[in-house]
Amino acid sequence: PLDGAPPVVLCPGFGLNATVFDLMEEVSLARFLREHGHDVWLLDMRGRGHADKPRLWGRRRRTWSFDDFVDFDVPAALQEVCRLTGASRVQWIGFSAGALALMASRAELVNHRLASLIGLATTTSFKRQRQLLSPWRTRAMSVLWTPTACRLLAFLVGRLTPPPFRALLNQDNVDGPVFR
């Protein structure tokens, strides 16, 4: 490990889980950082990956919003990584909303634990939000069971790229199989 280097938290964007940082060995940011001496932590925000998820049937429903990521999840993640590692500060690498959540957090809750922030594909403007996520698309996304829908539609990504996907990747930089 690098002496004195703060641990690194990798935080995915909205609707993604931490697997996005470790898709395949040859393109894994998590493995690259670990191999270069960093203590790497993969964070799944609530509702994604290994975190608590709502169920289609049952009592556990989706009752949180982006504000909960900002107000609760980000400060809790920083505090827990510091507690478990003994570090006083953490480096944060966030993809899209994973960086935006930290930027939106209250300074008094996060600044004393933050060594650095790197934002990858972080939103800087919401001017095109209505165009990319029309009301019917937003409603459809909230109804579809995301993991199943993603598995069913993954073969299209990189071949057929509708407007919301064009906002997520530059086809000149990402091969279809890697994005799928």
KASULDA-V458004 format. One record per backbone hydrogen bond with DSSP energy under -0.5 kcal/mol. NH is the residue of the N-H (numbers start at 1). CO is the residue of the C=O. E is the energy in kcal/mol with one decimal. If there is no record, write none. Layout:
BEGIN
nh = <NH;NH>
co = <CO;CO>
e = <E;E>
END
This chain:
BEGIN
nh = <2;5;7;8;9;10;10;11;11;12;12;16;20;21;22;27;28;29;29;30;32;33;34;35;36;36;37;38;40;41;43;43;45;47;48;51;55;61;63;68;69;70;71;72;73;74;76;77;78;79;80;81;82;83;84;85;86;90;91;92;93;94;94;95;96;96;98;99;100;101;102;103;104;105;105;109;110;110;111;113;114;114;115;115;116;118;120;120;121;129;132;133;134;138;139;140;141;142;143;144;146;149;150;151;152;153;154;156;157;157;159;160;161;162;165;166;167;168;169;171;173;174;179;180>
co = <37;2;89;39;91;8;41;9;93;10;43;13;17;18;19;24;25;21;27;21;28;29;30;31;32;33;34;33;38;8;10;41;43;52;45;48;60;59;61;65;65;66;67;68;68;69;72;73;74;75;76;77;78;79;80;81;82;113;7;116;9;92;118;11;94;120;95;96;96;97;98;99;100;101;102;106;106;107;107;110;110;111;90;113;90;92;94;118;119;126;128;129;132;134;135;136;137;138;139;140;144;145;146;147;148;149;150;153;153;154;156;156;159;160;162;162;163;165;165;169;170;170;175;176>
e = <-2.5;-1.4;-0.5;-3.2;-3.0;-0.5;-3.1;-0.6;-2.7;-0.5;-0.9;-2.0;-2.0;-2.0;-2.1;-1.7;-1.1;-0.6;-0.7;-2.2;-1.9;-2.6;-2.2;-2.8;-0.9;-0.6;-1.9;-2.3;-0.8;-3.1;-2.5;-0.5;-0.6;-2.4;-1.8;-2.4;-2.8;-0.9;-1.0;-1.0;-1.1;-2.1;-3.3;-2.3;-1.8;-2.6;-2.1;-2.7;-2.4;-2.4;-2.7;-2.5;-2.0;-2.4;-2.8;-2.0;-2.0;-2.8;-3.2;-2.5;-3.1;-0.5;-2.6;-2.8;-0.6;-3.5;-2.7;-1.5;-2.1;-2.6;-0.5;-2.4;-2.1;-0.7;-0.8;-1.8;-1.1;-0.5;-2.5;-1.7;-0.7;-1.0;-3.2;-0.6;-1.1;-2.7;-3.2;-0.6;-0.5;-1.4;-2.4;-3.1;-0.5;-2.5;-2.5;-2.4;-2.6;-1.7;-1.3;-2.6;-1.0;-2.5;-3.0;-2.1;-2.3;-2.1;-1.5;-1.9;-0.7;-0.7;-2.3;-3.2;-0.5;-0.6;-1.1;-1.8;-1.4;-1.1;-1.3;-0.7;-2.4;-1.3;-2.3;-2.9>
END
